Amino acid sequence: MSSSPATSNGSPVSFDRLEAAASGSAIDASLSGTAYSPYWLRHPDRPMALPALEGNVATDLLVVGGGYTGLWTALLAKEKDPGREVVLIEAETVGWAASGRNGGFCEASLVHGESNGEKHLPRENKRLTELGAENLAGIIKTVKKYDIDCDLTPSGVLTVATEKHQVPWLEEEAAGNPELGAMDASEVRTHINSPLFEAGIWDRETTVLVHPAKLAWGLRRVCLELGVKVFEHTRGEELSATRTGIQVRTGAGQVAARRVALATNAFPSLLKRHRLHTIPVYDYALMTEPLTAAQREAIGWKENMGLADMNNRFHYSRPTLDKDGGWRLLYGGYDAVYHYGREIKAQYDRHDATFRKLAAHFLGTFPQLEGIRFSHAWGGAIDTCSRFFSFFDTSHAGQVAYCAGFTGLGVGATRFGARVMLDLLSGYKTELTELEMVRKKPLPFPPEPAAWLGVKLMTNALVKADRNQGRRGPFLKAMDAVGMGFDS
C-alpha cells in the first residue's frame, strides 16, 4: 500500500485525510469499554440452542449449514412439499456466523450490482434483475406471512459521493434510473448531514434493512413449525455415497439422505473440489452507543435508511432501534482482510487496527458526534468468489447440490440460492437450472502462496484506484480481462 494519501491531482482523498488527522486520544476514548462481540447476537430474543444429533437418522433432504442459505433451503422445501422429511444440521448455532453478524442490508441484486452483472452475464443480466426483485418480494412476503420479527424496514439506501470525481458517476446512474433522482451536496445533507458528502442518490426500492440475527432466528422458528428437524452443535464431517443415497457422518452419528444441500458458504465444503472456489475475507463493523436526541438532530438522520459510499473500499452504515427505543448507528466496511491459508479462526474476528481506522472515519464523517463511544466492535468471514456473486454445483449423480460465494449479498441472495439448489436436486430442468449464472462457474483462486499474493495485489490496486479518481490500473484491467475483476 502506498504511504502517500495524495491523488493524481495532489489532493488527499477523504478517508486517508480523516485517518491522518484523527486524534489518537479521541479514538482511544471512543473505543473505551467496547464489547468485542457482535451487537446483533447479544439480543435478549436469542433462542436456546437445540440438542445435537446423537445416533443415526434418515431423511428425504439433509441441509448442511444453519445460516440463511440452509434455513431458506429447508423452509422452501417444506413449503413446497409439507410431507417431505427435512433435517438441518449446524456445526454451532443457527445464525452464529455471517448470517448473524452482517450489516442487515437485504438487497435485490443477485450479481453484486448492475455493472458487475453486465460484465459477467450480459445476456441474462436484465432477467437476473427481474428475478432479484421477485426474490426480495418473496423475502418480504415470507416475513409477513409467518410474522417474523426482524425489524424489516423498506427505506432503501442513500448512496453518497465522498469525492468530487464520483459526482458524475451518480449523475450517470440517476440518468439511467430517473426514479432515483440525483441530489447535490446541500440536498443530501438535509437527509444525513456530513461535510464529506458531495452528492447522492436515494434508492428506496431495491434494499430493505433487517436485524440479521433476528431474521435467522425467525427462519429457524418457522422451519421448526413446518416440521424441519434441526440439530445444532452438529458438524457434518464426511460425505459419501451409499447404495440408496448419501450419507453424512457427524461427530456423534450420521444422516442417511436421498438428497443433500450443502450450505456451508465460507467454511470448507464437504466436496473438496470446491475448496479453491472461495476464500474467507474478514469484514468489520462498529456499533455506537444510543444517540441522544441532540446528537440525532445534529446529524439530521431522521429516516431509517441505509448509507453507503462509492469507493472501492466502501463503508456502509445504518441505524438500528433497541427494544427500549435507543437509536444507534452501525458503521462498517472499508478493510477486507484475508489471512494466509484460507483460515477461519475466532481470533480473526477482532482486528484492532481496522476498528481504530473505522472509528477515525466515523468521527471524521460525523464531527458533530465528537465524544460518542462505540458499544460493540466485531468482525467475521465472508465467502468471496472471483466473480463476487454466488455459484452452484451438483455431484453424486445430482443427489448433492452446493452453492456459495455470495460476497456480502447473502442476506437477500441466499433465498434465491436455496431455490436454485432445490431445483437442481429435483432432477428437472427449470428456468433457474438453465441460467448461465447457474451453469457457469467463476474462476477458482490459486493455491497458496499465490492466493495470498493475489489478494494483496488486488487490495493495493483498489487502493490506488481510489486515490487516482477511480481509474483502474494495469493489474485491475488484467483481472477484468480474465474475468476476476469487480465493478459494482
Secondary structure, 3 states (H helix, E strand, C coil): CCCCCECCCCCECHHHHHHHHCCHHHHHHHCCCCECCCCHHHCCCCCCCCCCCCEEEEEEEEEECCCHHHHHHHHHHHHHCCCCCEEEECCCCCCCCHHHHCCCEEECCCCCCHHHHHHHCCCCHHHHHHHHHHHHHHHHHHHHHCCCCCCCECCCEEEEECCHHHHHHHHHHHHHCCCCCEEEHHHHHHHCCCCCCCEEEEECCCEEECCHHHHHHHHHHHHHHHCCEEECCCCEEEEEECCCCEEEEECCEEEEEEEEEECCCCCCCCCHHHCCCCEEEEEEEEEECCCCHHHHHHHCCCCCCEEEECCCCCEEEEEEECCCCCEEEEEEECCCEECCCCCCCHHHHCCHHHHHHHHHHHHHHCHHHCCCCEEEEEEEEEEECCCCCCEEEEECCCCEEEEECCCCCHHHHHHHHHHHHHHHHHCCCCCCCCCHHHHCCCCCCCCCCHHHHHHHHHHHHHHHHHCCCCCCCHHHHHHHHCCCCCCC
